[in-house]
Amino acid sequence: MFKCYFCQGKTEIKNVDVDFRWGNKLFVIQDVPVEICIQCGERYYSAEVSKKLDDLVKNKAKNPLNTLEVPVFNWQ
Ligand SMILES: [Zn+2]
């Protein structure tokens, strides 16, 4: 079991949706098994998961399951 770097809380693997920024495009990958701190919610991506997210975005960028519209705002 891994301990959270920030709060020393316990972490567990949960399947969550991950927002992944690639250049000026935003990708959402569903059901990614990510290690999450159950106390503060910090997410930890293993090297294996990061690599697979990378590959997914590169290989399937032109063939997504679904496309979401993302509103963009300026702070001021
Ligand atoms: Zn934590």
N, CA, C, O and the ligand as a Tripos MOL2 file, in Angstrom:
@<TRIPOS>MOLECULE
protein
  305   303    77     0     0
PROTEIN
NO_CHARGES

@<TRIPOS>ATOM
      1 N           0.8490   -1.2130    0.0000 N.3       1 MET1
      2 CA          0.0000    0.0000    0.0000 C.3       1 MET1
      3 C           0.8770    1.2530    0.0000 C.2       1 MET1
      4 O           1.8780    1.3400    0.7100 O.2       1 MET1
      5 N           0.4750    2.1890   -0.7980 N.am      2 PHE2
      6 CA          1.2030    3.4250   -0.9970 C.3       2 PHE2
      7 C           0.6420    4.4880   -0.0420 C.2       2 PHE2
      8 O          -0.5540    4.4970    0.2490 O.2       2 PHE2
      9 N           1.5070    5.3770    0.4400 N.am      3 LYS3
     10 CA          1.0130    6.4660    1.2980 C.3       3 LYS3
     11 C           1.0800    7.7880    0.5720 C.2       3 LYS3
     12 O           2.0040    8.0430   -0.2010 O.2       3 LYS3
     13 N           0.0880    8.6310    0.8270 N.am      4 CYS4
     14 CA          0.0340    9.9280    0.1600 C.3       4 CYS4
     15 C           1.2310   10.7890    0.5630 C.2       4 CYS4
     16 O           1.5760   10.8910    1.7400 O.2       4 CYS4
     17 N           1.8410   11.3920   -0.4220 N.am      5 TYR5
     18 CA          3.0040   12.2530   -0.2170 C.3       5 TYR5
     19 C           2.6370   13.4990    0.5900 C.2       5 TYR5
     20 O           3.4550   14.0050    1.3570 O.2       5 TYR5
     21 N           1.4170   13.9910    0.4180 N.am      6 PHE6
     22 CA          1.0090   15.2570    1.0310 C.3       6 PHE6
     23 C           0.4280   15.0960    2.4280 C.2       6 PHE6
     24 O           0.7760   15.8590    3.3290 O.2       6 PHE6
     25 N          -0.4560   14.1120    2.6270 N.am      7 CYS7
     26 CA         -1.1530   14.0210    3.9150 C.3       7 CYS7
     27 C          -0.9210   12.6920    4.6130 C.2       7 CYS7
     28 O          -1.4770   12.4480    5.6840 O.2       7 CYS7
     29 N          -0.1080   11.8350    4.0190 N.am      8 GLN8
     30 CA          0.1870   10.5150    4.6030 C.3       8 GLN8
     31 C          -1.0470    9.6080    4.6550 C.2       8 GLN8
     32 O          -1.0250    8.5620    5.3030 O.2       8 GLN8
     33 N          -2.1050   10.0080    3.9820 N.am      9 GLY9
     34 CA         -3.3130    9.1960    3.9550 C.3       9 GLY9
     35 C          -3.1020    7.9290    3.1370 C.2       9 GLY9
     36 O          -2.1140    7.7950    2.4140 O.2       9 GLY9
     37 N          -4.0340    7.0150    3.2630 N.am     10 LYS10
     38 CA         -3.9710    5.7900    2.4730 C.3      10 LYS10
     39 C          -4.4380    6.0790    1.0500 C.2      10 LYS10
     40 O          -5.2530    6.9700    0.8100 O.2      10 LYS10
     41 N          -3.9070    5.3140    0.1310 N.am     11 THR11
     42 CA         -4.3540    5.4510   -1.2560 C.3      11 THR11
     43 C          -4.9950    4.1490   -1.7040 C.2      11 THR11
     44 O          -4.6910    3.0730   -1.1900 O.2      11 THR11
     45 N          -5.8830    4.2740   -2.6670 N.am     12 GLU12
     46 CA         -6.4160    3.0680   -3.2910 C.3      12 GLU12
     47 C          -6.6450    3.3060   -4.7690 C.2      12 GLU12
     48 O          -6.8040    4.4410   -5.2200 O.2      12 GLU12
     49 N          -6.6580    2.2100   -5.5150 N.am     13 ILE13
     50 CA         -6.8540    2.2970   -6.9560 C.3      13 ILE13
     51 C          -8.3470    2.4730   -7.2400 C.2      13 ILE13
     52 O          -9.1760    1.6810   -6.7930 O.2      13 ILE13
     53 N          -8.6680    3.5230   -7.9880 N.am     14 LYS14
     54 CA        -10.0590    3.7220   -8.3960 C.3      14 LYS14
     55 C         -10.1000    3.9970   -9.8850 C.2      14 LYS14
     56 O          -9.1760    4.5840  -10.4480 O.2      14 LYS14
     57 N         -11.1790    3.5690  -10.5140 N.am     15 ASN15
     58 CA        -11.3400    3.8620  -11.9320 C.3      15 ASN15
     59 C         -12.0380    5.2020  -12.0980 C.2      15 ASN15
     60 O         -13.2010    5.3610  -11.7250 O.2      15 ASN15
     61 N         -11.3240    6.1530  -12.6560 N.am     16 VAL16
     62 CA        -11.8660    7.5100  -12.7870 C.3      16 VAL16
     63 C         -11.6480    8.0360  -14.1990 C.2      16 VAL16
     64 O         -10.8700    7.4810  -14.9760 O.2      16 VAL16
     65 N         -12.3550    9.1210  -14.5130 N.am     17 ASP17
     66 CA        -12.1350    9.7980  -15.7830 C.3      17 ASP17
     67 C         -10.9460   10.7490  -15.6210 C.2      17 ASP17
     68 O         -10.8590   11.4810  -14.6350 O.2      17 ASP17
     69 N         -10.0460   10.7330  -16.5810 N.am     18 VAL18
     70 CA         -8.8450   11.5620  -16.5120 C.3      18 VAL18
     71 C          -8.8700   12.5920  -17.6370 C.2      18 VAL18
     72 O          -9.0790   12.2520  -18.8010 O.2      18 VAL18
     73 N          -8.6550   13.8510  -17.2720 N.am     19 ASP19
     74 CA         -8.5020   14.9070  -18.2780 C.3      19 ASP19
     75 C          -7.0370   14.9660  -18.6580 C.2      19 ASP19
     76 O          -6.1600   15.0130  -17.7950 O.2      19 ASP19
     77 N          -6.7880   14.9620  -19.9130 N.am     20 PHE20
     78 CA         -5.4170   14.8670  -20.3860 C.3      20 PHE20
     79 C          -5.1960   15.9400  -21.4340 C.2      20 PHE20
     80 O          -5.8500   15.9360  -22.4760 O.2      20 PHE20
     81 N          -4.2930   16.8440  -21.1700 N.am     21 ARG21
     82 CA         -4.0390   17.9490  -22.0860 C.3      21 ARG21
     83 C          -2.8930   17.5700  -23.0100 C.2      21 ARG21
     84 O          -1.8480   17.0960  -22.5660 O.2      21 ARG21
     85 N          -3.1070   17.7850  -24.2920 N.am     22 TRP22
     86 CA         -2.0710   17.4420  -25.2730 C.3      22 TRP22
     87 C          -1.9930   18.6160  -26.2400 C.2      22 TRP22
     88 O          -2.8890   18.7860  -27.0670 O.2      22 TRP22
     89 N          -0.9440   19.4280  -26.1550 N.am     23 GLY23
     90 CA         -0.8840   20.6540  -26.9410 C.3      23 GLY23
     91 C          -2.0500   21.5290  -26.5380 C.2      23 GLY23
     92 O          -2.2500   21.7700  -25.3470 O.2      23 GLY23
     93 N          -2.8340   22.0180  -27.5010 N.am     24 ASN24
     94 CA         -3.9950   22.8230  -27.1250 C.3      24 ASN24
     95 C          -5.2930   22.0190  -27.1920 C.2      24 ASN24
     96 O          -6.3840   22.5850  -27.2530 O.2      24 ASN24
     97 N          -5.1600   20.7070  -27.1790 N.am     25 LYS25
     98 CA         -6.3440   19.8490  -27.1630 C.3      25 LYS25
     99 C          -6.5190   19.1910  -25.8100 C.2      25 LYS25
    100 O          -5.5510   18.9110  -25.1030 O.2      25 LYS25
    101 N          -7.7710   18.9510  -25.4660 N.am     26 LEU26
    102 CA         -8.0730   18.3050  -24.2030 C.3      26 LEU26
    103 C          -8.7280   16.9510  -24.4850 C.2      26 LEU26
    104 O          -9.6830   16.8630  -25.2570 O.2      26 LEU26
    105 N          -8.2130   15.9150  -23.8620 N.am     27 PHE27
    106 CA         -8.7710   14.5870  -24.0350 C.3      27 PHE27
    107 C          -9.3150   14.0930  -22.7010 C.2      27 PHE27
    108 O          -8.7830   14.4260  -21.6410 O.2      27 PHE27
    109 N         -10.3670   13.3030  -22.7600 N.am     28 VAL28
    110 CA        -10.8830   12.6790  -21.5470 C.3      28 VAL28
    111 C         -10.8070   11.1730  -21.7460 C.2      28 VAL28
    112 O         -11.3420   10.6350  -22.7150 O.2      28 VAL28
    113 N         -10.1470   10.5100  -20.8340 N.am     29 ILE29
    114 CA        -10.0610    9.0570  -20.9030 C.3      29 ILE29
    115 C         -10.8490    8.4860  -19.7240 C.2      29 ILE29
    116 O         -10.5940    8.8140  -18.5650 O.2      29 ILE29
    117 N         -11.8150    7.6250  -20.0520 N.am     30 GLN30
    118 CA        -12.7070    7.0990  -19.0230 C.3      30 GLN30
    119 C         -12.1580    5.8360  -18.3820 C.2      30 GLN30
    120 O         -11.4180    5.0710  -19.0010 O.2      30 GLN30
    121 N         -12.5390    5.6350  -17.1240 N.am     31 ASP31
    122 CA        -12.2430    4.3830  -16.4190 C.3      31 ASP31
    123 C         -10.7570    4.0590  -16.3230 C.2      31 ASP31
    124 O         -10.3430    2.9220  -16.5470 O.2      31 ASP31
    125 N          -9.9660    5.0670  -15.9900 N.am     32 VAL32
    126 CA         -8.5320    4.8440  -15.8340 C.3      32 VAL32
    127 C          -8.2550    4.4160  -14.3900 C.2      32 VAL32
    128 O          -8.7030    5.0810  -13.4560 O.2      32 VAL32
    129 N          -7.5240    3.3160  -14.1960 N.am     33 PRO33
    130 CA         -7.2210    2.8860  -12.8260 C.3      33 PRO33
    131 C          -6.1140    3.7500  -12.2420 C.2      33 PRO33
    132 O          -4.9370    3.5650  -12.5510 O.2      33 PRO33
    133 N          -6.5090    4.7080  -11.3850 N.am     34 VAL34
    134 CA         -5.5550    5.6660  -10.8270 C.3      34 VAL34
    135 C          -5.4780    5.4730   -9.3210 C.2      34 VAL34
    136 O          -6.4880    5.2090   -8.6700 O.2      34 VAL34
    137 N          -4.2870    5.6040   -8.7740 N.am     35 GLU35
    138 CA         -4.0840    5.5230   -7.3280 C.3      35 GLU35
    139 C          -4.4870    6.8730   -6.7300 C.2      35 GLU35
    140 O          -3.9100    7.9060   -7.0680 O.2      35 GLU35
    141 N          -5.4850    6.8530   -5.8380 N.am     36 ILE36
    142 CA         -6.0230    8.1000   -5.2890 C.3      36 ILE36
    143 C          -5.9700    8.0760   -3.7720 C.2      36 ILE36
    144 O          -6.2880    7.0650   -3.1450 O.2      36 ILE36
    145 N          -5.5620    9.2030   -3.1810 N.am     37 CYS37
    146 CA         -5.5490    9.3210   -1.7300 C.3      37 CYS37
    147 C          -6.9930    9.4310   -1.2460 C.2      37 CYS37
    148 O          -7.7450   10.2890   -1.7080 O.2      37 CYS37
    149 N          -7.3790    8.5490   -0.3060 N.am     38 ILE38
    150 CA         -8.7780    8.5850    0.1380 C.3      38 ILE38
    151 C          -9.0170    9.7560    1.0920 C.2      38 ILE38
    152 O         -10.1640   10.0800    1.4020 O.2      38 ILE38
    153 N          -7.9380   10.3920    1.5570 N.am     39 GLN39
    154 CA         -8.0720   11.5150    2.4770 C.3      39 GLN39
    155 C          -8.1570   12.8580    1.7450 C.2      39 GLN39
    156 O          -9.0900   13.6270    1.9750 O.2      39 GLN39
    157 N          -7.1890   13.1470    0.8640 N.am     40 CYS40
    158 CA         -7.1640   14.4700    0.2140 C.3      40 CYS40
    159 C          -7.4770   14.4220   -1.2710 C.2      40 CYS40
    160 O          -7.6280   15.4680   -1.9010 O.2      40 CYS40
    161 N          -7.5770   13.2370   -1.8390 N.am     41 GLY41
    162 CA         -7.9730   13.1340   -3.2460 C.3      41 GLY41
    163 C          -6.8480   13.3080   -4.2420 C.2      41 GLY41
    164 O          -7.0850   13.3050   -5.4500 O.2      41 GLY41
    165 N          -5.6110   13.4620   -3.7500 N.am     42 GLU42
    166 CA         -4.4720   13.5750   -4.6620 C.3      42 GLU42
    167 C          -4.3790   12.3190   -5.5310 C.2      42 GLU42
    168 O          -4.5500   11.1970   -5.0530 O.2      42 GLU42
    169 N          -4.1040   12.5380   -6.8190 N.am     43 ARG43
    170 CA         -4.0030   11.3950   -7.7320 C.3      43 ARG43
    171 C          -2.5470   11.0770   -8.0350 C.2      43 ARG43
    172 O          -1.7240   11.9770   -8.2080 O.2      43 ARG43
    173 N          -2.2480    9.8160   -8.0950 N.am     44 TYR44
    174 CA         -0.9000    9.3650   -8.4390 C.3      44 TYR44
    175 C          -0.9720    8.4630   -9.6640 C.2      44 TYR44
    176 O          -1.6430    7.4310   -9.6630 O.2      44 TYR44
    177 N          -0.2620    8.8800  -10.7110 N.am     45 TYR45
    178 CA         -0.2670    8.0970  -11.9420 C.3      45 TYR45
    179 C           1.0100    7.2730  -12.0070 C.2      45 TYR45
    180 O           2.1130    7.8180  -11.9520 O.2      45 TYR45
    181 N           0.8600    5.9840  -12.1220 N.am     46 SER46
    182 CA          2.0410    5.1220  -12.2560 C.3      46 SER46
    183 C           2.6380    5.3450  -13.6400 C.2      46 SER46
    184 O           1.9780    5.8520  -14.5470 O.2      46 SER46
    185 N           3.8990    4.9550  -13.7810 N.am     47 ALA47
    186 CA          4.5870    5.0990  -15.0680 C.3      47 ALA47
    187 C           3.8090    4.3470  -16.1500 C.2      47 ALA47
    188 O           3.6920    4.8040  -17.2870 O.2      47 ALA47
    189 N           3.2860    3.1940  -15.7660 N.am     48 GLU48
    190 CA          2.5580    2.3390  -16.7020 C.3      48 GLU48
    191 C           1.2830    3.0350  -17.2000 C.2      48 GLU48
    192 O           0.9770    3.0240  -18.3930 O.2      48 GLU48
    193 N           0.5430    3.6440  -16.2490 N.am     49 VAL49
    194 CA         -0.7000    4.3340  -16.5970 C.3      49 VAL49
    195 C          -0.3990    5.5730  -17.4470 C.2      49 VAL49
    196 O          -1.0870    5.8240  -18.4370 O.2      49 VAL49
    197 N           0.6180    6.3450  -17.0710 N.am     50 SER50
    198 CA          0.9800    7.5400  -17.8430 C.3      50 SER50
    199 C           1.3430    7.1780  -19.2750 C.2      50 SER50
    200 O           0.9460    7.8560  -20.2230 O.2      50 SER50
    201 N           2.1050    6.0990  -19.4150 N.am     51 LYS51
    202 CA          2.5250    5.6590  -20.7390 C.3      51 LYS51
    203 C           1.3190    5.2520  -21.5710 C.2      51 LYS51
    204 O           1.2310    5.5780  -22.7540 O.2      51 LYS51
    205 N           0.3830    4.5300  -20.9370 N.am     52 LYS52
    206 CA         -0.7870    4.0760  -21.6710 C.3      52 LYS52
    207 C          -1.6910    5.2520  -22.0590 C.2      52 LYS52
    208 O          -2.2740    5.2540  -23.1430 O.2      52 LYS52
    209 N          -1.8080    6.2440  -21.1830 N.am     53 LEU53
    210 CA         -2.5880    7.4360  -21.5090 C.3      53 LEU53
    211 C          -1.9750    8.1240  -22.7260 C.2      53 LEU53
    212 O          -2.6800    8.5390  -23.6460 O.2      53 LEU53
    213 N          -0.6550    8.2330  -22.7090 N.am     54 ASP54
    214 CA          0.0920    8.8170  -23.8150 C.3      54 ASP54
    215 C          -0.1930    8.1000  -25.1240 C.2      54 ASP54
    216 O          -0.5090    8.7200  -26.1390 O.2      54 ASP54
    217 N          -0.0750    6.7690  -25.0770 N.am     55 ASP55
    218 CA         -0.2780    5.9400  -26.2670 C.3      55 ASP55
    219 C          -1.7080    6.0490  -26.7790 C.2      55 ASP55
    220 O          -1.9440    6.1660  -27.9820 O.2      55 ASP55
    221 N          -2.6650    6.0100  -25.8420 N.am     56 LEU56
    222 CA         -4.0800    6.0980  -26.2030 C.3      56 LEU56
    223 C          -4.3530    7.3760  -26.9890 C.2      56 LEU56
    224 O          -4.9800    7.3590  -28.0480 O.2      56 LEU56
    225 N          -3.8600    8.4910  -26.4320 N.am     57 VAL57
    226 CA         -4.1090    9.7870  -27.0530 C.3      57 VAL57
    227 C          -3.4480    9.8670  -28.4310 C.2      57 VAL57
    228 O          -4.0230   10.4070  -29.3750 O.2      57 VAL57
    229 N          -2.2360    9.3230  -28.5320 N.am     58 LYS58
    230 CA         -1.5360    9.3580  -29.8160 C.3      58 LYS58
    231 C          -2.2110    8.4770  -30.8550 C.2      58 LYS58
    232 O          -2.3740    8.8720  -32.0100 O.2      58 LYS58
    233 N          -2.6080    7.2660  -30.4300 N.am     59 ASN59
    234 CA         -3.1340    6.2870  -31.3890 C.3      59 ASN59
    235 C          -4.6030    6.4630  -31.7140 C.2      59 ASN59
    236 O          -5.0430    6.1380  -32.8170 O.2      59 ASN59
    237 N          -5.3700    6.9810  -30.7490 N.am     60 LYS60
    238 CA         -6.8060    7.0410  -30.9650 C.3      60 LYS60
    239 C          -7.3540    8.4550  -31.0740 C.2      60 LYS60
    240 O          -8.5670    8.6630  -31.0760 O.2      60 LYS60
    241 N          -6.4480    9.4300  -31.1670 N.am     61 ALA61
    242 CA         -6.8700   10.8350  -31.1830 C.3      61 ALA61
    243 C          -7.9010   11.1010  -32.2840 C.2      61 ALA61
    244 O          -8.7970   11.9280  -32.1110 O.2      61 ALA61
    245 N          -7.7730   10.4010  -33.4130 N.am     62 LYS62
    246 CA         -8.6770   10.6630  -34.5320 C.3      62 LYS62
    247 C          -9.9190    9.7910  -34.4960 C.2      62 LYS62
    248 O         -10.7900    9.9040  -35.3590 O.2      62 LYS62
    249 N         -10.0000    8.9300  -33.5070 N.am     63 ASN63
    250 CA        -11.0950    7.9750  -33.4700 C.3      63 ASN63
    251 C         -11.7050    7.8500  -32.0660 C.2      63 ASN63
    252 O         -11.7220    6.7660  -31.4840 O.2      63 ASN63
    253 N         -12.2060    8.9730  -31.5300 N.am     64 PRO64
    254 CA        -12.7100    8.9310  -30.1500 C.3      64 PRO64
    255 C         -14.0720    8.2640  -30.0440 C.2      64 PRO64
    256 O         -14.8110    8.1830  -31.0260 O.2      64 PRO64
    257 N         -14.4020    7.7860  -28.8500 N.am     65 LEU65
    258 CA        -15.7170    7.2300  -28.5540 C.3      65 LEU65
    259 C         -16.7880    8.2940  -28.6470 C.2      65 LEU65
    260 O         -17.8950    8.0630  -29.1320 O.2      65 LEU65
    261 N         -16.4190    9.4700  -28.1630 N.am     66 ASN66
    262 CA        -17.3760   10.5430  -28.0090 C.3      66 ASN66
    263 C         -16.5990   11.8560  -28.0260 C.2      66 ASN66
    264 O         -15.4010   11.8670  -27.7460 O.2      66 ASN66
    265 N         -17.2640   12.9540  -28.3490 N.am     67 THR67
    266 CA        -16.6010   14.2510  -28.2900 C.3      67 THR67
    267 C         -17.4200   15.1980  -27.4450 C.2      67 THR67
    268 O         -18.6240   15.3440  -27.6560 O.2      67 THR67
    269 N         -16.7770   15.8400  -26.4930 N.am     68 LEU68
    270 CA        -17.4460   16.7980  -25.6150 C.3      68 LEU68
    271 C         -17.1210   18.2080  -26.0850 C.2      68 LEU68
    272 O         -16.0660   18.4630  -26.6650 O.2      68 LEU68
    273 N         -18.0460   19.1060  -25.8220 N.am     69 GLU69
    274 CA        -17.7740   20.4990  -26.0970 C.3      69 GLU69
    275 C         -17.2110   21.1110  -24.8160 C.2      69 GLU69
    276 O         -17.7800   20.9120  -23.7430 O.2      69 GLU69
    277 N         -16.1300   21.8330  -24.9040 N.am     70 VAL70
    278 CA        -15.5050   22.3950  -23.7070 C.3      70 VAL70
    279 C         -15.5600   23.9190  -23.7520 C.2      70 VAL70
    280 O         -14.9030   24.5320  -24.5930 O.2      70 VAL70
    281 N         -16.3350   24.5430  -22.8570 N.am     71 PRO71
    282 CA        -16.3700   26.0020  -22.8320 C.3      71 PRO71
    283 C         -15.0500   26.5490  -22.2870 C.2      71 PRO71
    284 O         -14.4670   25.9800  -21.3640 O.2      71 PRO71
    285 N         -14.5910   27.6440  -22.8600 N.am     72 VAL72
    286 CA        -13.3330   28.2560  -22.4250 C.3      72 VAL72
    287 C         -13.6280   29.6600  -21.9200 C.2      72 VAL72
    288 O         -14.3520   30.4110  -22.5730 O.2      72 VAL72
    289 N         -13.0840   30.0220  -20.7780 N.am     73 PHE73
    290 CA        -13.2830   31.3550  -20.2070 C.3      73 PHE73
    291 C         -11.9540   32.0220  -19.9220 C.2      73 PHE73
    292 O         -10.9240   31.3660  -19.7700 O.2      73 PHE73
    293 N         -12.0000   33.3270  -19.8550 N.am     74 ASN74
    294 CA        -10.8550   34.0720  -19.4060 C.3      74 ASN74
    295 C         -11.1030   34.5210  -17.9700 C.2      74 ASN74
    296 O         -12.2270   34.8850  -17.6250 O.2      74 ASN74
    297 N         -10.1050   34.5020  -17.1570 N.am     75 TRP75
    298 CA        -10.2400   34.8570  -15.7430 C.3      75 TRP75
    299 C         -10.8260   36.2590  -15.5680 C.2      75 TRP75
    300 O         -11.6290   36.4820  -14.6620 O.2      75 TRP75
    301 N         -10.4250   37.2230  -16.4430 N.am     76 GLN76
    302 CA        -10.8350   38.6130  -16.2260 C.3      76 GLN76
    303 C         -11.9840   39.0730  -17.0870 C.2      76 GLN76
    304 O         -12.4090   40.2240  -16.9870 O.2      76 GLN76
    305 ZN         -3.4940   12.7030    0.6850 Zn       77 ZN77
@<TRIPOS>BOND
     1     1     2 1
     2     2     3 1
     3     3     4 2
     4     3     5 am
     5     5     6 1
     6     6     7 1
     7     7     8 2
     8     7     9 am
     9     9    10 1
    10    10    11 1
    11    11    12 2
    12    11    13 am
    13    13    14 1
    14    14    15 1
    15    15    16 2
    16    15    17 am
    17    17    18 1
    18    18    19 1
    19    19    20 2
    20    19    21 am
    21    21    22 1
    22    22    23 1
    23    23    24 2
    24    23    25 am
    25    25    26 1
    26    26    27 1
    27    27    28 2
    28    27    29 am
    29    29    30 1
    30    30    31 1
    31    31    32 2
    32    31    33 am
    33    33    34 1
    34    34    35 1
    35    35    36 2
    36    35    37 am
    37    37    38 1
    38    38    39 1
    39    39    40 2
    40    39    41 am
    41    41    42 1
    42    42    43 1
    43    43    44 2
    44    43    45 am
    45    45    46 1
    46    46    47 1
    47    47    48 2
    48    47    49 am
    49    49    50 1
    50    50    51 1
    51    51    52 2
    52    51    53 am
    53    53    54 1
    54    54    55 1
    55    55    56 2
    56    55    57 am
    57    57    58 1
    58    58    59 1
    59    59    60 2
    60    59    61 am
    61    61    62 1
    62    62    63 1
    63    63    64 2
    64    63    65 am
    65    65    66 1
    66    66    67 1
    67    67    68 2
    68    67    69 am
    69    69    70 1
    70    70    71 1
    71    71    72 2
    72    71    73 am
    73    73    74 1
    74    74    75 1
    75    75    76 2
    76    75    77 am
    77    77    78 1
    78    78    79 1
    79    79    80 2
    80    79    81 am
    81    81    82 1
    82    82    83 1
    83    83    84 2
    84    83    85 am
    85    85    86 1
    86    86    87 1
    87    87    88 2
    88    87    89 am
    89    89    90 1
    90    90    91 1
    91    91    92 2
    92    91    93 am
    93    93    94 1
    94    94    95 1
    95    95    96 2
    96    95    97 am
    97    97    98 1
    98    98    99 1
    99    99   100 2
   100    99   101 am
   101   101   102 1
   102   102   103 1
   103   103   104 2
   104   103   105 am
   105   105   106 1
   106   106   107 1
   107   107   108 2
   108   107   109 am
   109   109   110 1
   110   110   111 1
   111   111   112 2
   112   111   113 am
   113   113   114 1
   114   114   115 1
   115   115   116 2
   116   115   117 am
   117   117   118 1
   118   118   119 1
   119   119   120 2
   120   119   121 am
   121   121   122 1
   122   122   123 1
   123   123   124 2
   124   123   125 am
   125   125   126 1
   126   126   127 1
   127   127   128 2
   128   127   129 am
   129   129   130 1
   130   130   131 1
   131   131   132 2
   132   131   133 am
   133   133   134 1
   134   134   135 1
   135   135   136 2
   136   135   137 am
   137   137   138 1
   138   138   139 1
   139   139   140 2
   140   139   141 am
   141   141   142 1
   142   142   143 1
   143   143   144 2
   144   143   145 am
   145   145   146 1
   146   146   147 1
   147   147   148 2
   148   147   149 am
   149   149   150 1
   150   150   151 1
   151   151   152 2
   152   151   153 am
   153   153   154 1
   154   154   155 1
   155   155   156 2
   156   155   157 am
   157   157   158 1
   158   158   159 1
   159   159   160 2
   160   159   161 am
   161   161   162 1
   162   162   163 1
   163   163   164 2
   164   163   165 am
   165   165   166 1
   166   166   167 1
   167   167   168 2
   168   167   169 am
   169   169   170 1
   170   170   171 1
   171   171   172 2
   172   171   173 am
   173   173   174 1
   174   174   175 1
   175   175   176 2
   176   175   177 am
   177   177   178 1
   178   178   179 1
   179   179   180 2
   180   179   181 am
   181   181   182 1
   182   182   183 1
   183   183   184 2
   184   183   185 am
   185   185   186 1
   186   186   187 1
   187   187   188 2
   188   187   189 am
   189   189   190 1
   190   190   191 1
   191   191   192 2
   192   191   193 am
   193   193   194 1
   194   194   195 1
   195   195   196 2
   196   195   197 am
   197   197   198 1
   198   198   199 1
   199   199   200 2
   200   199   201 am
   201   201   202 1
   202   202   203 1
   203   203   204 2
   204   203   205 am
   205   205   206 1
   206   206   207 1
   207   207   208 2
   208   207   209 am
   209   209   210 1
   210   210   211 1
   211   211   212 2
   212   211   213 am
   213   213   214 1
   214   214   215 1
   215   215   216 2
   216   215   217 am
   217   217   218 1
   218   218   219 1
   219   219   220 2
   220   219   221 am
   221   221   222 1
   222   222   223 1
   223   223   224 2
   224   223   225 am
   225   225   226 1
   226   226   227 1
   227   227   228 2
   228   227   229 am
   229   229   230 1
   230   230   231 1
   231   231   232 2
   232   231   233 am
   233   233   234 1
   234   234   235 1
   235   235   236 2
   236   235   237 am
   237   237   238 1
   238   238   239 1
   239   239   240 2
   240   239   241 am
   241   241   242 1
   242   242   243 1
   243   243   244 2
   244   243   245 am
   245   245   246 1
   246   246   247 1
   247   247   248 2
   248   247   249 am
   249   249   250 1
   250   250   251 1
   251   251   252 2
   252   251   253 am
   253   253   254 1
   254   254   255 1
   255   255   256 2
   256   255   257 am
   257   257   258 1
   258   258   259 1
   259   259   260 2
   260   259   261 am
   261   261   262 1
   262   262   263 1
   263   263   264 2
   264   263   265 am
   265   265   266 1
   266   266   267 1
   267   267   268 2
   268   267   269 am
   269   269   270 1
   270   270   271 1
   271   271   272 2
   272   271   273 am
   273   273   274 1
   274   274   275 1
   275   275   276 2
   276   275   277 am
   277   277   278 1
   278   278   279 1
   279   279   280 2
   280   279   281 am
   281   281   282 1
   282   282   283 1
   283   283   284 2
   284   283   285 am
   285   285   286 1
   286   286   287 1
   287   287   288 2
   288   287   289 am
   289   289   290 1
   290   290   291 1
   291   291   292 2
   292   291   293 am
   293   293   294 1
   294   294   295 1
   295   295   296 2
   296   295   297 am
   297   297   298 1
   298   298   299 1
   299   299   300 2
   300   299   301 am
   301   301   302 1
   302   302   303 1
   303   303   304 2
@<TRIPOS>SUBSTRUCTURE
     1 MET1         2 RESIDUE 1 A MET
     2 PHE2         6 RESIDUE 1 A PHE
     3 LYS3        10 RESIDUE 1 A LYS
     4 CYS4        14 RESIDUE 1 A CYS
     5 TYR5        18 RESIDUE 1 A TYR
     6 PHE6        22 RESIDUE 1 A PHE
     7 CYS7        26 RESIDUE 1 A CYS
     8 GLN8        30 RESIDUE 1 A GLN
     9 GLY9        34 RESIDUE 1 A GLY
    10 LYS10       38 RESIDUE 1 A LYS
    11 THR11       42 RESIDUE 1 A THR
    12 GLU12       46 RESIDUE 1 A GLU
    13 ILE13       50 RESIDUE 1 A ILE
    14 LYS14       54 RESIDUE 1 A LYS
    15 ASN15       58 RESIDUE 1 A ASN
    16 VAL16       62 RESIDUE 1 A VAL
    17 ASP17       66 RESIDUE 1 A ASP
    18 VAL18       70 RESIDUE 1 A VAL
    19 ASP19       74 RESIDUE 1 A ASP
    20 PHE20       78 RESIDUE 1 A PHE
    21 ARG21       82 RESIDUE 1 A ARG
    22 TRP22       86 RESIDUE 1 A TRP
    23 GLY23       90 RESIDUE 1 A GLY
    24 ASN24       94 RESIDUE 1 A ASN
    25 LYS25       98 RESIDUE 1 A LYS
    26 LEU26      102 RESIDUE 1 A LEU
    27 PHE27      106 RESIDUE 1 A PHE
    28 VAL28      110 RESIDUE 1 A VAL
    29 ILE29      114 RESIDUE 1 A ILE
    30 GLN30      118 RESIDUE 1 A GLN
    31 ASP31      122 RESIDUE 1 A ASP
    32 VAL32      126 RESIDUE 1 A VAL
    33 PRO33      130 RESIDUE 1 A PRO
    34 VAL34      134 RESIDUE 1 A VAL
    35 GLU35      138 RESIDUE 1 A GLU
    36 ILE36      142 RESIDUE 1 A ILE
    37 CYS37      146 RESIDUE 1 A CYS
    38 ILE38      150 RESIDUE 1 A ILE
    39 GLN39      154 RESIDUE 1 A GLN
    40 CYS40      158 RESIDUE 1 A CYS
    41 GLY41      162 RESIDUE 1 A GLY
    42 GLU42      166 RESIDUE 1 A GLU
    43 ARG43      170 RESIDUE 1 A ARG
    44 TYR44      174 RESIDUE 1 A TYR
    45 TYR45      178 RESIDUE 1 A TYR
    46 SER46      182 RESIDUE 1 A SER
    47 ALA47      186 RESIDUE 1 A ALA
    48 GLU48      190 RESIDUE 1 A GLU
    49 VAL49      194 RESIDUE 1 A VAL
    50 SER50      198 RESIDUE 1 A SER
    51 LYS51      202 RESIDUE 1 A LYS
    52 LYS52      206 RESIDUE 1 A LYS
    53 LEU53      210 RESIDUE 1 A LEU
    54 ASP54      214 RESIDUE 1 A ASP
    55 ASP55      218 RESIDUE 1 A ASP
    56 LEU56      222 RESIDUE 1 A LEU
    57 VAL57      226 RESIDUE 1 A VAL
    58 LYS58      230 RESIDUE 1 A LYS
    59 ASN59      234 RESIDUE 1 A ASN
    60 LYS60      238 RESIDUE 1 A LYS
    61 ALA61      242 RESIDUE 1 A ALA
    62 LYS62      246 RESIDUE 1 A LYS
    63 ASN63      250 RESIDUE 1 A ASN
    64 PRO64      254 RESIDUE 1 A PRO
    65 LEU65      258 RESIDUE 1 A LEU
    66 ASN66      262 RESIDUE 1 A ASN
    67 THR67      266 RESIDUE 1 A THR
    68 LEU68      270 RESIDUE 1 A LEU
    69 GLU69      274 RESIDUE 1 A GLU
    70 VAL70      278 RESIDUE 1 A VAL
    71 PRO71      282 RESIDUE 1 A PRO
    72 VAL72      286 RESIDUE 1 A VAL
    73 PHE73      290 RESIDUE 1 A PHE
    74 ASN74      294 RESIDUE 1 A ASN
    75 TRP75      298 RESIDUE 1 A TRP
    76 GLN76      302 RESIDUE 1 A GLN
    77 ZN77       305 GROUP 0 **** ****
